[in-house]
Amino acid sequence: MTAGSEINAISPSSSEGSVITVQHLYKSFGQNHVLNDFSLELKRGENLVVLGKSGSGKSVLIKCIIGLLKPEQGTINVLGENVLDLDSHELDKVRAKVGFLFQSNALYDSMTVRENLEFPLRRHWINVSKDEVDALVKEALKNVGLEKTIDMRPAELSGGMRKRIALARTLILKPEIILYDEPTTGLDPITGKEISNLMCELAEKYNTSSIIISHDMNCVKIVADRIIVLMEGKCYATGTFDELKKSNDEKIKSFFE
Amino acid sequence: MKLTALKTFLTEAGNISAFTGRFFRVAFTPRYEFGELLRQCFYIGYKSLPLVGITAFIMGLVLTIQSRPTLVEFGAEAWLPKMVSVSLVREIAPVITALICAGKIGSGIGAELGSMKVTEQIDAMEVSGTNPFKFLVATRIMATTLMIPLLAVMADAISLYGAFLGANIRGVVSWDLYWNQVFDSLTFGDLLPAIVKTFFFGFAIGVVGCFKGYYSNKGTEGVGRSANSAVVISSLLVFVLDLIAVQITDILSLT
């Protein structure tokens, strides 16, 4: 286990084989300094959990990685591209390789499940044929076990089903990286466990790397290869689930109680 | 206190102006969102037809019934079609249509975009390789700008029909005589400025509704506020624009 500021000293050479490298990131909202010299590295094929209390800046971190928020300082390298230097067209190309599962699912209410899944396909892959789109939509729904919902609207689905559809939409472009923003929040423990297992299955099937924002320890235990504890805008500690569980640090212990 | 209110007003006005500027920068550059524009025209135009139609019919009918006693008093009952048609075409039908649309469409856009904002659907759209401003905002502003003039023209026709029925409740005016008097009294200068100003009404309703929704915050409470302030501001703007349009028409001697 590594604690304190040791993780912040990621050297450029250590980013080889990594798909995301974040270095010395600063982001604040007014006087609230959410990220304060934060760094992380995501290796290919790794499931990295960022653990932290509500409001600690976990969601801000992944929104900076995908380019939805602009940090004040720092560098973010995603699949070899410095996200902060890209124009919108180049950023879209990177986004096509990075899936993002929103905390609120963010399914379009005015569209059916089919249209929700088709949307990113038609946007990122402009020349894709109707038959290909249809096949990809059906495959994505099959992956999450919800083929029968294809013509339903998000409002007709349960919370767990909406999460699965959102996951299918995230996976439909076959991304290399997936960013999960609290994937099990608002779900009962059984559904939460199903979603966590599904995340692992799909990561293995599509060979994806993931950053998972969560404070649901049941989910963290299932999905995490490695955990980073985010506190006061910095990386407070890092290690595997078992390593952090054995920690004597009161702040880390509080997550496992 | 007054200074703070003035500062808030100026900031809001500046933000809406910047938002409008962004619309002109984004709306006419590729990639064009024709599909979404057509969808919005359908929802904003076609779905508003019954409400605008019923309101216009009642306005025509009521205006005729209310005007009749005064004209009868001056022995000018024969002028009823003329007076009513000019009032309806120049002022009442365009303004009532715009106000109905400010209520129905302005609040709808404010609430829809506001809820999309708080449920991260706008962010999801951006992640999906789509410019949400172009897809959501530009299409809605263009649709309101194009559809409200069409609704106003339809409201003109329906309100004139309502006025015909109103004229026949207490008196007798034949179909041919009524329409002859209506078309004799109306000139190009009555119709053109009235239609031109509805483009501006539509644009204002679209801009305010989209601005309020797109920058909605504070969760579901913020969505309600966005919808509410979209209606209030766009209704007020309709009257302000109407005032300006009437002044310009008067200065240019178009009436």
Contacts between the chains, C-beta under 8 A, distances in Angstrom:
chain1	res1	chain2	res2	distance
A	63	B	123	7.5
A	66	B	127	6.0
A	68	B	123	5.4
A	68	B	126	6.3
A	68	B	127	7.1
A	88	B	131	7.3
A	92	B	129	4.3
A	95	B	127	5.6
A	95	B	128	7.7
A	95	B	129	6.0
A	96	B	129	6.3
A	98	B	127	8.0
A	100	B	124	7.5
A	100	B	127	4.8
A	102	B	120	4.5
A	102	B	123	6.9
A	102	B	124	5.9
A	103	B	120	7.2
A	104	B	119	4.8
A	104	B	120	5.1
A	105	B	119	8.0
A	106	B	119	6.1
A	106	B	120	4.2
A	106	B	121	4.9
A	106	B	123	6.7
A	106	B	124	3.7
A	107	B	121	7.6
A	108	B	116	7.9
A	108	B	121	5.7
A	108	B	124	7.6
A	108	B	125	7.9
A	109	B	115	7.6
A	109	B	116	7.9
A	109	B	119	8.0
A	109	B	121	7.4
A	110	B	112	7.9
A	119	B	125	7.9
A	119	B	128	5.7
A	119	B	130	7.8
A	120	B	127	7.9
A	120	B	128	4.0
A	120	B	129	6.8
A	123	B	128	5.0
A	123	B	129	4.1
A	123	B	130	5.1
A	124	B	128	7.0
A	124	B	129	4.6
